[in-house]
Each structure stands twice: as structure tokens, then as C-alpha cells.
Amino acid sequence: MSRWHGHLTLNHRRDGERTLSHDRHSGPLRVLRSLYPEGPGVCHNVLVHPPAGLAGGDTLTLDLNVGPQAHALLTTPGATRFYRSLGETARQVVNARVDEGARLEWLPLETLCYPQALAENRLSFHLASGAEMLGWDVLALGRPASGQPFDAGHFTQHVELPGVWLERGTVNGSDTRFLNSPLGWAGHSVLGMAWFAAGTALTPERSEALLANARALAENSPLQATAGATAVHAQVLVLRVLGHRVEPVMDLLKGVWAAWRRQVWGLAAVPPRVWQT
């Protein structure tokens, strides 16, 4: 059986007023192009995987570096799909380093985990002193619109700022108690998470202002009963939300991203054009 093994190395550096990117790839993972919809200081990259999904044994690896004072925004043109596996685990691995004074926005569209998939999504972000990032991750289980619940297989999610913050858990399709329990997914099929992280501790005033903004947006969302924002560490703020569909979860995360972007960097939200296509 053929397997996809894609690897992309992506580097960003500051050159005067401009953030430049340079990439090398092997296999089916690459940068579509670099875009500058908000001026030369912020480089938007669209990451594409032409096969459109991962099956058992496939691996995609991204090694990312954002150099001092550079600002990179990364997204995808569509959902990442993990398909049914016959026995091997499919993996997506992101290793990112954000240097002093640099900014990273990690904003991929949703991940879809099909029934009987065996999958792992591993994200690791190393933030230097003075570095900051905004990120999100959205996981949707099964294909409920097609009457195919996630009732078999497993998905492991790993999000880490080494030495600072670690979120790791495995969802098993056969674990109906966890998927239906109010202490677990409570019958929902979509889990979203957005975070703001810094290489040094946030002041209490800054942290509380960001949390208040996120909580206000969540309270005005139809998902208010299943959303909450917390300071999980002095350097990390996290919003978590459960939903039955991707769209309202993503709408809330986009709203929080836009609000936090204005608060922390004084930048208006400029949604990547690919989100509109």
C-alpha cells in the first residue's frame, strides 16, 4: 500500500519593513504562495496538501521558524481530513520556533476525523522571550451530516509549548461514556480551542482584559453554554468550546482571534482571502 510522506521546511525572516518567507518541500505538502494583504510586515502563507487527506500510515511534517521581529500567518484552503485506516496511524506533526520579538498566527481550517480513522495531530510551539502567538485548532468527529458518527477508531491531540503548557488527549470512538458524558464531549461532535501565548509571563491586567473580551464574545454566541476561557499558565490563555457543527464554533474562534489581535498587537483582523472561497 502506498503512503504519503510530506515534509515542509518554512522559514520567515524580517528584512527591513518586510517579512520574507523561504520554503523547501518534499512530497505532497507545500506553500501555495506568500501574500501581503495587510502590508509588507505580515506574511500570509497558505499551506496546501493536494491529496486533501491522510489515510493510515501517511505523515505530514512541518518545520517552521519565525525569525526575530518577523510576523507570519499560516492557514489552509480547506479542512484537513483523516480517513478510515486499516491498521496504521496517520500523523500530522508541526514543530514551530518563534524567535525574540516575532509573531505567529497558526490558523488552519478544521480537522475532520472520519469513522475508523487512527490519527494523531501533534503541535509544538517554542516561543522565545518576547515572542507571541495566536492559534486555534478545531476537531470535528465523524460525518454526522451523512449519518456516520465517530463510533470506531481514535484521534490523539497534542498541543504543547514545551516546559509551559501541554494539552494531550485521545478520543476513542468506542468510548461512548466519555463522548456522551457532561464531563466529556456531552454528545457534541466538534471541539474548538483558541489560545494566546507569549514567551514571557503576561501581566495580570493584560491577561484579565483578554479573558474578559473572550468571555463577552462567548456569552453573545449561541455556543455560550459550552464555551469557557481560562488562564492555564501565566503565559497562556485558552478558550475552549464544544458544538454540534463546525461553522458556529469557527465563527466564535474567528471573533476571538479578531478581538485578541486588536488588543495585543493593535492590528485589525484581515481574514485570509482563502477563507472566502
HUFENJO-V231066 format. One record per residue. N is the residue number from 0. RES is the residue in one letter. SS is DSSP state (H for helix, E for strand, C for the rest). OMEGA is omega as a letter, one per 40 degrees, with the letter a starting at -180 (NA if undefined). Layout:
# HUFENJO-V231066
((N & RES & SS & OMEGA) (N & RES & SS & OMEGA))
This chain:
# HUFENJO-V231066
((0 & M & C & i) (1 & S & C & a) (2 & R & C & i) (3 & W & C & i) (4 & H & E & a) (5 & G & E & i) (6 & H & E & i) (7 & L & E & i) (8 & T & E & a) (9 & L & E & a) (10 & N & E & i) (11 & H & E & i) (12 & R & E & i) (13 & R & E & i) (14 & D & E & a) (15 & G & C & i) (16 & E & C & a) (17 & R & E & i) (18 & T & E & a) (19 & L & E & i) (20 & S & E & i) (21 & H & E & a) (22 & D & E & i) (23 & R & E & a) (24 & H & E & i) (25 & S & E & a) (26 & G & C & a) (27 & P & C & i) (28 & L & C & a) (29 & R & E & i) (30 & V & E & i) (31 & L & E & i) (32 & R & E & i) (33 & S & E & a) (34 & L & E & a) (35 & Y & C & a) (36 & P & C & a) (37 & E & C & i) (38 & G & C & a) (39 & P & C & a) (40 & G & C & a) (41 & V & C & a) (42 & C & E & i) (43 & H & E & i) (44 & N & E & i) (45 & V & E & i) (46 & L & E & a) (47 & V & E & i) (48 & H & C & a) (49 & P & C & i) (50 & P & C & i) (51 & A & C & i) (52 & G & E & a) (53 & L & E & i) (54 & A & C & a) (55 & G & C & i) (56 & G & C & i) (57 & D & C & i) (58 & T & E & i) (59 & L & E & a) (60 & T & E & i) (61 & L & E & i) (62 & D & E & a) (63 & L & E & i) (64 & N & E & i) (65 & V & E & a) (66 & G & C & a) (67 & P & C & i) (68 & Q & C & i) (69 & A & C & a) (70 & H & E & a) (71 & A & E & i) (72 & L & E & a) (73 & L & E & i) (74 & T & E & i) (75 & T & E & a) (76 & P & C & a) (77 & G & C & a) (78 & A & C & i) (79 & T & E & a) (80 & R & E & i) (81 & F & E & a) (82 & Y & C & i) (83 & R & E & a) (84 & S & C & i) (85 & L & C & i) (86 & G & C & a) (87 & E & C & a) (88 & T & C & i) (89 & A & E & a) (90 & R & E & i) (91 & Q & E & a) (92 & V & E & i) (93 & V & E & i) (94 & N & E & a) (95 & A & E & i) (96 & R & E & a) (97 & V & E & a) (98 & D & C & a) (99 & E & C & i) (100 & G & C & a) (101 & A & C & i) (102 & R & E & i) (103 & L & E & i) (104 & E & E & a) (105 & W & E & a) (106 & L & C & i) (107 & P & C & i) (108 & L & C & a) (109 & E & C & i) (110 & T & E & i) (111 & L & E & i) (112 & C & E & a) (113 & Y & C & i) (114 & P & C & i) (115 & Q & C & i) (116 & A & E & i) (117 & L & E & a) (118 & A & E & i) (119 & E & E & i) (120 & N & E & a) (121 & R & E & a) (122 & L & E & i) (123 & S & E & a) (124 & F & E & i) (125 & H & E & a) (126 & L & E & i) (127 & A & C & i) (128 & S & C & a) (129 & G & C & i) (130 & A & C & i) (131 & E & E & i) (132 & M & E & i) (133 & L & E & a) (134 & G & E & i) (135 & W & E & i) (136 & D & E & i) (137 & V & E & i) (138 & L & E & i) (139 & A & E & a) (140 & L & E & i) (141 & G & C & i) (142 & R & E & a) (143 & P & H & i) (144 & A & H & i) (145 & S & H & i) (146 & G & C & a) (147 & Q & E & i) (148 & P & C & i) (149 & F & C & a) (150 & D & C & i) (151 & A & C & a) (152 & G & C & i) (153 & H & E & i) (154 & F & E & i) (155 & T & E & i) (156 & Q & E & a) (157 & H & E & i) (158 & V & E & a) (159 & E & E & i) (160 & L & E & a) (161 & P & C & i) (162 & G & C & a) (163 & V & C & a) (164 & W & E & i) (165 & L & E & i) (166 & E & E & i) (167 & R & E & i) (168 & G & E & i) (169 & T & E & i) (170 & V & E & i) (171 & N & E & a) (172 & G & C & a) (173 & S & C & a) (174 & D & C & a) (175 & T & H & i) (176 & R & H & i) (177 & F & H & a) (178 & L & H & a) (179 & N & H & a) (180 & S & C & i) (181 & P & C & i) (182 & L & C & i) (183 & G & C & a) (184 & W & C & i) (185 & A & C & i) (186 & G & C & i) (187 & H & C & i) (188 & S & C & a) (189 & V & E & i) (190 & L & E & i) (191 & G & E & i) (192 & M & E & i) (193 & A & E & a) (194 & W & E & i) (195 & F & E & a) (196 & A & E & a) (197 & A & E & i) (198 & G & C & i) (199 & T & C & a) (200 & A & C & i) (201 & L & C & i) (202 & T & C & i) (203 & P & H & a) (204 & E & H & i) (205 & R & H & i) (206 & S & H & a) (207 & E & H & i) (208 & A & H & i) (209 & L & H & i) (210 & L & H & a) (211 & A & H & i) (212 & N & H & i) (213 & A & H & a) (214 & R & H & i) (215 & A & H & i) (216 & L & H & i) (217 & A & H & a) (218 & E & H & i) (219 & N & C & i) (220 & S & C & i) (221 & P & C & a) (222 & L & C & a) (223 & Q & H & a) (224 & A & H & a) (225 & T & H & a) (226 & A & E & i) (227 & G & E & i) (228 & A & E & a) (229 & T & E & i) (230 & A & E & a) (231 & V & E & i) (232 & H & E & i) (233 & A & C & a) (234 & Q & C & a) (235 & V & E & i) (236 & L & E & a) (237 & V & E & i) (238 & L & E & i) (239 & R & E & a) (240 & V & E & i) (241 & L & E & i) (242 & G & E & i) (243 & H & C & i) (244 & R & C & a) (245 & V & H & a) (246 & E & H & a) (247 & P & H & i) (248 & V & H & a) (249 & M & H & i) (250 & D & H & i) (251 & L & H & a) (252 & L & H & i) (253 & K & H & i) (254 & G & H & i) (255 & V & H & i) (256 & W & H & a) (257 & A & H & a) (258 & A & H & a) (259 & W & H & i) (260 & R & H & i) (261 & R & H & a) (262 & Q & H & a) (263 & V & H & a) (264 & W & H & a) (265 & G & C & a) (266 & L & C & i) (267 & A & C & i) (268 & A & C & i) (269 & V & C & a) (270 & P & C & i) (271 & P & C & a) (272 & R & H & a) (273 & V & H & i) (274 & W & H & a) (275 & Q & H & a) (276 & T & C & NA))
